[in-house]
Amino acid sequence: MQESQVKDKIVSWENELKLLQKSQLEETIDSWLETAFSYIPEELKHNFFQQLDTWLFHLQGIIQESTFQNEAEQRILNTAQIFEPSITSIEQIQTLNLEQKSFIANQQMAKQKLYALVQGGMTGIGKYSTLAMDIPAFTLLNIRTTQLIAMSFGYTSKSPMEMVRLLQVYYAATLPKRFQYERWEQLKQELELEQDPYFYPLSEREHPETWIHHPLTHLLKLIFIITVTRKKERLPIVGIVTGASLNHYWTKQVSTFAHHYFSVRHLAENEY
């Protein structure tokens, strides 16, 4: 795929984000959230989002140092060596062209969407153990998704700067789509700076509660699954389909955002 085709694809995706309009249901949810958060003391909200930032940073580090991540890194290197046998480190993948990097990233995206499908299906069975682990497991899966796509383009989150970038991408990718365009434009502008990116933690953002839409939709999904699986069917098809399809959809959204981000980063760094 030539760089001009990638640019056209990204511009088309950007325009879709830019033209998104709130539905009546989304406006209602926004109103409910705004009202609910207005009753929470500012200090309590600040502490909550600060702890959330800290937890996600630690989770990202744990994933990066895990055995299964090291194995994934080796698989990515093996694929990169098909294009350039001399590659021995993730950073050297940056020397590949965009089409080659995209090929590697697409492989990782396909695997992660499959894992999301399976994980969501297990949640849909309605057992308390899988329901309780759904949000942490899904969070881990999608932070790992951004890491794998980053490695496919030659970047690892072993340095503080890349950890910041990856968490920025994760936050943006898990915002409701109607809020993503503004954050996407900010991320692109930051790529043009010659200094390390500044991390804007949730606790310091003007409207941090917009990110809460993401876990809130997961809670609504879990409530629906619990409701439809009360009949104790041998195989709760509705719950399984709901969990699998929604988790697959959200992982596709995260992976698509991350893939576009690192494609734009490639184009920026190679001055296309």
C-alpha positions as CSV (number, residue, x, y, z in Angstrom):
1,M,0.0,0.0,0.0
2,Q,1.5,3.3,-1.1
3,E,1.8,6.3,1.3
4,S,-0.7,8.3,-0.7
5,Q,-3.3,5.5,-0.3
6,V,-2.7,5.4,3.4
7,K,-3.1,9.2,3.6
8,D,-6.4,9.0,1.8
9,K,-7.7,6.2,4.1
10,I,-6.7,8.2,7.2
11,V,-8.4,11.4,5.9
12,S,-11.6,9.5,5.2
13,W,-11.5,8.1,8.7
14,E,-10.8,11.5,10.2
15,N,-13.8,13.0,8.3
16,E,-16.1,10.3,9.7
17,L,-15.0,11.2,13.2
18,K,-15.4,14.9,12.5
19,L,-18.9,14.6,11.2
20,L,-20.2,12.3,13.9
21,Q,-23.3,13.8,15.7
22,K,-24.6,12.9,19.1
23,S,-27.7,10.7,19.2
24,Q,-30.5,11.5,21.6
25,L,-29.5,8.5,23.8
26,E,-25.9,9.8,23.9
27,E,-27.1,13.3,24.9
28,T,-29.2,11.7,27.7
29,I,-26.2,9.7,29.0
30,D,-24.0,12.8,28.8
31,S,-26.6,14.7,30.9
32,W,-26.8,11.9,33.4
33,L,-23.1,11.8,33.8
34,E,-22.7,15.5,34.2
35,T,-25.4,15.6,36.8
36,A,-23.9,12.6,38.7
37,F,-20.4,14.1,38.7
38,S,-21.7,17.5,39.9
39,Y,-22.6,15.9,43.2
40,I,-19.0,14.4,43.7
41,P,-16.5,16.6,45.5
42,E,-13.7,17.9,43.3
43,E,-11.0,16.5,45.5
44,L,-12.6,13.0,45.4
45,K,-12.9,13.2,41.6
46,H,-9.3,14.3,41.3
47,N,-8.1,11.5,43.5
48,F,-10.1,8.9,41.6
49,F,-8.7,9.9,38.2
50,Q,-5.2,10.2,39.6
51,Q,-5.4,6.6,41.0
52,L,-6.8,5.5,37.6
53,D,-3.8,7.0,35.8
54,T,-1.4,5.3,38.2
55,W,-3.1,1.9,37.9
56,L,-3.0,2.0,34.1
57,F,0.7,3.1,34.1
58,H,1.5,0.2,36.3
59,L,-0.6,-2.2,34.2
60,Q,1.2,-1.1,31.1
61,G,4.6,-1.8,32.7
62,I,3.5,-5.2,34.0
63,I,2.3,-6.2,30.5
64,Q,5.5,-5.0,28.9
65,E,7.7,-7.1,31.2
66,S,5.5,-10.2,31.0
67,T,6.6,-13.5,29.4
68,F,3.7,-13.5,26.9
69,Q,4.7,-10.0,25.8
70,N,8.3,-11.1,25.3
71,E,7.0,-14.1,23.2
72,A,4.9,-11.7,21.1
73,E,7.9,-9.4,20.6
74,Q,9.9,-12.4,19.2
75,R,7.0,-13.3,16.9
76,I,6.9,-9.7,15.6
77,L,10.7,-9.8,15.0
78,N,10.4,-13.1,13.1
79,T,7.8,-11.6,10.8
80,A,9.9,-8.5,10.3
81,Q,12.9,-10.7,9.4
82,I,10.9,-12.0,6.4
83,F,11.2,-8.5,4.9
84,E,14.7,-7.7,6.3
85,P,16.7,-10.6,7.7
86,S,19.2,-8.3,9.4
87,I,16.6,-7.0,11.9
88,T,17.4,-8.1,15.4
89,S,15.5,-5.6,17.6
90,I,12.1,-3.9,17.6
91,E,13.6,-0.5,17.0
92,Q,15.1,-1.7,13.7
93,I,11.6,-2.3,12.4
94,Q,11.4,1.4,11.9
95,T,13.6,0.9,8.8
96,L,10.8,-1.0,7.1
97,N,8.4,0.7,4.7
98,L,4.8,1.5,5.7
99,E,3.3,-1.4,3.8
100,Q,5.6,-3.9,5.6
101,K,4.8,-2.4,9.0
102,S,1.1,-2.4,8.3
103,F,1.3,-6.1,7.4
104,I,2.8,-6.9,10.8
105,A,0.3,-4.7,12.6
106,N,-2.6,-6.2,10.8
107,Q,-1.5,-9.7,12.0
108,Q,-1.5,-8.4,15.6
109,M,-4.9,-6.7,15.2
110,A,-6.5,-9.9,13.9
111,K,-5.2,-11.9,16.9
112,Q,-6.3,-9.3,19.4
113,K,-9.8,-9.0,17.9
114,L,-10.1,-12.8,18.1
115,Y,-9.0,-12.8,21.8
116,A,-11.6,-10.0,22.4
117,L,-14.3,-12.2,20.8
118,V,-13.4,-15.2,23.0
119,Q,-13.1,-13.1,26.2
120,G,-16.4,-11.4,25.5
121,G,-18.1,-14.7,24.8
122,M,-16.9,-16.1,28.1
123,T,-18.2,-13.1,29.9
124,G,-21.5,-13.6,28.1
125,I,-22.0,-17.0,29.7
126,G,-22.9,-15.0,32.8
127,K,-20.8,-16.7,35.5
128,Y,-19.8,-14.3,38.3
129,S,-16.1,-15.0,37.9
130,T,-16.0,-14.0,34.2
131,L,-18.4,-11.0,34.8
132,A,-16.1,-9.7,37.6
133,M,-13.0,-10.0,35.5
134,D,-14.5,-8.5,32.3
135,I,-13.4,-4.9,32.7
136,P,-9.9,-5.6,34.0
137,A,-9.3,-8.3,31.4
138,F,-10.6,-6.1,28.6
139,T,-8.5,-3.2,29.7
140,L,-5.4,-5.4,29.8
141,L,-6.2,-6.8,26.3
142,N,-6.6,-3.4,24.8
143,I,-3.5,-1.8,26.4
144,R,-1.6,-4.8,25.0
145,T,-3.2,-4.2,21.6
146,T,-1.7,-0.7,21.5
147,Q,1.6,-2.1,22.6
148,L,1.6,-4.8,19.9
149,I,0.7,-2.3,17.2
150,A,3.4,0.1,18.4
151,M,6.0,-2.8,18.3
152,S,4.8,-3.6,14.7
153,F,6.0,-0.1,13.8
154,G,9.2,-0.3,15.7
155,Y,8.4,1.3,19.1
156,T,8.4,-0.2,22.6
157,S,6.9,1.1,25.8
158,K,10.2,0.4,27.7
159,S,11.1,4.1,27.7
160,P,9.0,6.6,29.7
161,M,8.4,8.7,26.6
162,E,6.9,5.7,24.7
163,M,4.8,4.8,27.8
164,V,3.4,8.3,27.7
165,R,2.6,8.1,24.0
166,L,1.0,4.7,24.3
167,L,-1.2,5.6,27.2
168,Q,-2.2,8.8,25.3
169,V,-3.2,6.7,22.4
170,Y,-5.1,4.2,24.6
171,Y,-7.1,7.0,26.3
172,A,-8.0,8.6,23.0
173,A,-9.0,5.3,21.4
174,T,-11.3,4.4,24.3
175,L,-13.1,7.8,24.3
176,P,-16.6,7.7,22.7
177,K,-16.2,8.3,19.0
178,R,-17.9,11.7,19.1
179,F,-15.0,12.9,21.3
180,Q,-12.2,11.3,19.4
181,Y,-11.6,13.8,16.6
182,E,-10.5,16.6,18.9
183,R,-8.1,14.4,20.8
184,W,-6.8,12.9,17.5
185,E,-5.9,16.4,16.2
186,Q,-4.0,17.1,19.5
187,L,-2.1,13.8,19.1
188,K,-1.1,14.7,15.5
189,Q,0.0,18.2,16.6
190,E,2.2,16.6,19.4
191,L,3.9,14.5,16.7
192,E,5.2,17.7,15.1
193,L,6.9,18.8,18.3
194,E,10.6,18.1,18.7
195,Q,10.3,17.5,22.4
196,D,9.0,14.7,24.5
197,P,5.2,14.5,24.7
198,Y,3.6,16.0,27.8
199,F,1.2,13.6,29.5
200,Y,-2.2,15.1,30.4
201,P,-3.4,12.8,33.1
202,L,-7.2,12.3,33.5
203,S,-7.1,14.2,36.8
204,E,-5.9,17.4,35.1
205,R,-8.2,17.4,32.0
206,E,-11.0,19.8,31.7
207,H,-13.7,17.1,31.3
208,P,-12.2,13.8,32.5
209,E,-15.6,12.3,32.9
210,T,-16.0,11.9,29.2
211,W,-13.6,8.9,29.4
212,I,-16.0,7.3,32.0
213,H,-18.4,6.6,29.1
214,H,-16.1,3.6,28.2
215,P,-16.3,1.7,31.5
216,L,-19.9,2.7,31.8
217,T,-20.9,1.0,28.6
218,H,-19.1,-2.1,29.9
219,L,-21.2,-2.0,33.1
220,L,-24.4,-1.6,31.0
221,K,-23.3,-4.6,28.9
222,L,-22.7,-6.7,32.1
223,I,-26.1,-5.7,33.5
224,F,-27.8,-6.8,30.2
225,I,-25.9,-10.1,30.3
226,I,-26.9,-10.8,33.9
227,T,-30.5,-10.0,33.0
228,V,-30.7,-12.3,29.9
229,T,-28.8,-15.2,31.6
230,R,-31.1,-15.4,34.6
231,K,-33.1,-18.2,32.9
232,K,-30.2,-20.5,33.6
233,E,-30.1,-21.8,30.0
234,R,-27.6,-24.5,29.2
235,L,-26.0,-22.2,26.7
236,P,-27.0,-18.5,27.0
237,I,-26.7,-17.6,23.3
238,V,-27.9,-14.0,23.7
239,G,-25.4,-13.3,26.4
240,I,-22.5,-14.9,24.5
241,V,-23.3,-13.0,21.3
242,T,-23.7,-9.7,23.2
243,G,-20.4,-10.0,25.1
244,A,-18.4,-11.3,22.1
245,S,-19.8,-8.8,19.5
246,L,-19.4,-5.7,21.8
247,N,-15.9,-6.6,23.0
248,H,-14.8,-7.4,19.4
249,Y,-16.3,-4.0,18.3
250,W,-14.5,-2.0,21.0
251,T,-11.1,-3.8,20.3
252,K,-11.6,-3.1,16.6
253,Q,-12.1,0.6,17.5
254,V,-8.9,0.7,19.7
255,S,-6.8,-1.2,17.2
256,T,-8.0,1.0,14.2
257,F,-7.2,4.2,16.1
258,A,-3.7,2.9,17.1
259,H,-2.9,1.7,13.6
260,H,-3.9,5.1,12.1
261,Y,-1.8,6.9,14.8
262,F,1.4,4.9,14.1
263,S,0.8,5.2,10.4
264,V,0.7,9.0,10.7
265,R,3.8,8.9,13.0
266,H,5.6,6.9,10.3
267,L,4.6,9.5,7.6
268,A,5.6,12.4,9.9
269,E,9.0,10.9,10.8
270,N,9.8,10.0,7.2
271,E,8.5,13.4,5.9
272,Y,5.9,12.2,3.4
